[in-house]
Amino acid sequence: MTNVNLTRSDLERWILDFASRIMDEHLVLSDLDAASGDADHGSNMERGMSSLLKSVPDWDEAAAPGEFLKDVGLHIVSSVGGSSGALYGTIFLRMARAVGDASLISAGLLSDAFEAAVQGVAERGRVKQGDKTMFDALAPSVQALNGGLGEKKSLAEALALAAAAAEAGRDATFDMVARKGKSSYARENSRGFIDPGAASVAMLIRSAARTLA
């Protein structure tokens, strides 16, 4: 595993790339949500990401990585709203807690931060794999990241594995019956559609693979 020291600027590049991807795909996310939910995942995420794109460039460039992640999480909670805001906020707030006051983020610390995010989403959403939620993309992506780094792969290689695992997890939700969230009210009718939260998480991890490596 190569030595990697990610900075606050690297994290900003990741977040802005993800926000741009959401802006491009928010209608697709809402269409997925309309199949068995209330069709607002895309619009809620678009609102929050639009706000991030406008505000992040004006944030303190001297802030530590953990402080930046905390600010992202709090901003998402306030601007996205609803369950998506709470869960995405949890991802970044738990990552911030794991990173602490470190001035640079090693590959190992990044892995720890993602692991903390997975635990946070499981606790906050009371979800597990197979419930047809964002967790079905997030959990396998972090498992793949940890596995790749454990095999001494480069961060670029490990993040590529994580992105592929997230996308496979997203696609696997197509045949699942939702057990959590508003989609669960549709019962068997939720089968045959990709979960929108899993779709947006796959974008998050793909953006990380594209920018952090």
C-alpha positions in Angstrom: 0.0 0.0 0.0 1.5 3.3 -1.1 1.8 6.2 1.4 -1.1 8.6 0.9 -1.7 11.8 2.7 -5.0 13.4 1.8 -5.6 17.1 2.5 -8.6 19.2 3.1 -8.3 20.3 -0.6 -8.5 16.7 -1.7 -11.7 16.3 0.3 -13.1 19.4 -1.2 -12.4 18.1 -4.7 -14.3 14.9 -3.8 -17.3 16.7 -2.3 -17.7 19.1 -5.3 -17.3 16.2 -7.7 -20.1 14.3 -5.9 -22.3 17.4 -5.8 -21.9 18.0 -9.5 -22.8 14.4 -10.2 -26.0 14.7 -8.1 -26.9 17.9 -10.0 -26.5 16.0 -13.3 -28.5 13.0 -12.1 -31.1 14.3 -9.6 -34.0 13.7 -12.0 -33.0 10.1 -12.4 -32.8 9.7 -8.6 -36.3 11.2 -8.2 -37.6 8.8 -10.9 -36.2 5.9 -9.0 -37.8 7.2 -5.8 -41.2 7.6 -7.6 -41.3 3.9 -8.2 -42.0 3.1 -4.6 -41.3 6.1 -2.5 -42.4 9.8 -2.6 -40.2 10.9 -5.5 -38.2 13.5 -3.6 -34.8 11.9 -3.1 -33.4 13.6 -6.2 -34.9 17.0 -5.5 -33.8 16.9 -1.8 -30.3 15.9 -2.8 -30.2 18.5 -5.6 -31.1 21.2 -3.1 -28.4 20.3 -0.7 -25.7 19.8 -3.4 -26.5 23.0 -5.1 -26.0 24.8 -1.8 -22.7 23.0 -1.3 -21.4 23.9 -4.7 -22.1 27.6 -3.9 -20.8 27.7 -0.4 -17.9 25.3 -0.1 -15.5 27.4 -2.2 -15.9 30.2 0.3 -15.1 28.0 3.4 -11.9 28.4 5.3 -9.2 26.7 3.2 -7.0 26.4 6.3 -9.5 24.2 8.2 -8.3 20.7 9.1 -9.8 17.8 7.2 -11.9 16.7 10.1 -13.4 20.2 10.5 -14.2 20.3 6.8 -16.0 16.9 7.0 -17.9 18.1 10.0 -19.0 21.3 8.1 -20.1 19.2 5.1 -22.2 16.9 7.4 -23.9 19.8 9.2 -24.5 21.6 5.9 -26.2 18.5 4.4 -28.4 18.0 7.5 -29.6 21.6 7.2 -30.0 21.8 3.4 -31.1 18.4 2.3 -33.5 17.7 5.2 -35.5 14.5 5.7 -34.1 11.1 6.1 -31.6 11.6 3.3 -30.1 14.6 5.1 -29.9 12.8 8.4 -28.2 9.8 6.9 -25.8 11.6 4.6 -25.1 14.0 7.5 -24.3 11.0 9.6 -21.8 9.7 7.0 -19.8 12.9 7.1 -20.1 13.6 10.8 -18.9 10.1 11.7 -16.1 10.4 9.3 -15.1 13.7 10.9 -15.1 12.2 14.3 -12.9 9.3 13.1 -10.4 11.7 11.5 -10.3 13.9 14.5 -7.7 16.7 14.4 -5.4 15.0 12.0 -3.8 17.4 9.6 -3.5 14.7 6.9 -5.5 11.6 6.2 -3.6 8.4 5.5 -5.2 5.5 3.5 -5.6 3.7 6.8 -7.3 6.6 8.4 -9.6 7.1 5.4 -10.6 3.4 5.8 -11.3 4.0 9.5 -13.4 7.0 8.6 -15.5 5.1 6.1 -15.9 2.3 8.6 -17.2 4.8 11.1 -19.7 6.1 8.5 -21.0 2.6 7.9 -21.5 2.0 11.6 -23.2 5.4 11.9 -25.7 4.7 9.1 -26.5 1.3 10.5 -27.2 2.8 13.9 -29.0 5.9 12.7 -31.1 4.1 10.1 -31.4 0.8 12.0 -30.6 -0.9 8.7 -28.7 -3.9 7.6 -27.7 -5.3 4.2 -30.7 -6.6 2.3 -33.2 -3.9 3.6 -33.0 -2.1 0.2 -31.5 1.1 1.4 -28.3 3.2 0.8 -26.6 0.7 3.2 -26.7 -1.9 0.5 -24.2 0.2 -1.5 -22.3 1.7 1.3 -21.4 -1.4 3.4 -20.0 -3.5 0.6 -18.0 -0.6 -0.7 -16.3 -0.1 2.6 -15.7 -3.9 2.9 -14.0 -3.7 -0.5 -11.9 -0.7 0.4 -10.7 -2.4 3.6 -10.0 -5.6 1.7 -8.0 -3.9 -1.0 -5.9 -1.9 1.5 -5.4 -5.1 3.5 -4.0 -6.7 0.4 -1.5 -3.8 0.1 -3.2 -2.4 -3.0 -2.7 1.3 -3.7 -5.4 3.7 -2.6 -6.4 4.1 -6.2 -6.9 0.4 -6.7 -8.7 0.0 -3.4 -11.1 2.9 -4.1 -11.8 1.5 -7.6 -12.7 -1.8 -5.9 -14.9 0.1 -3.5 -16.7 2.0 -6.3 -17.3 -1.3 -8.2 -18.7 -2.9 -5.0 -21.0 0.1 -4.4 -22.4 -0.1 -7.9 -22.9 -3.9 -7.5 -24.7 -3.3 -4.2 -26.8 -0.6 -5.9 -27.8 -3.0 -8.7 -28.5 -5.8 -6.2 -31.3 -3.7 -4.7 -33.3 -4.2 -7.9 -34.5 -7.6 -6.8 -35.0 -6.7 -3.1 -38.2 -5.9 -1.2 -37.8 -2.7 0.8 -37.9 -3.2 4.6 -37.1 0.3 5.6 -38.3 3.8 4.7 -41.3 4.9 2.8 -40.5 2.3 0.1 -41.3 -0.4 2.6 -45.0 0.6 2.4 -45.1 -0.7 -1.2 -44.1 -4.2 0.0 -43.7 -6.5 -3.0 -44.3 -3.6 -5.4 -40.9 -2.2 -4.3 -39.2 -5.1 -6.1 -38.0 -4.4 -9.6 -36.5 -0.9 -8.9 -33.1 0.2 -7.8 -33.1 2.0 -4.5 -32.4 5.7 -5.0 -30.3 6.0 -1.8 -28.1 3.2 -3.0 -27.8 4.9 -6.3 -26.7 8.2 -4.8 -24.2 6.4 -2.5 -22.7 4.7 -5.5 -22.1 8.1 -7.0 -20.5 9.2 -3.7 -18.0 6.3 -3.8 -17.3 6.6 -7.5 -16.5 10.3 -6.9 -14.1 9.3 -4.2 -12.4 6.9 -6.5 -12.2 9.6 -9.2 -10.8 12.3 -7.0 -9.1 10.9 -3.9 -6.7 8.6 -5.7 
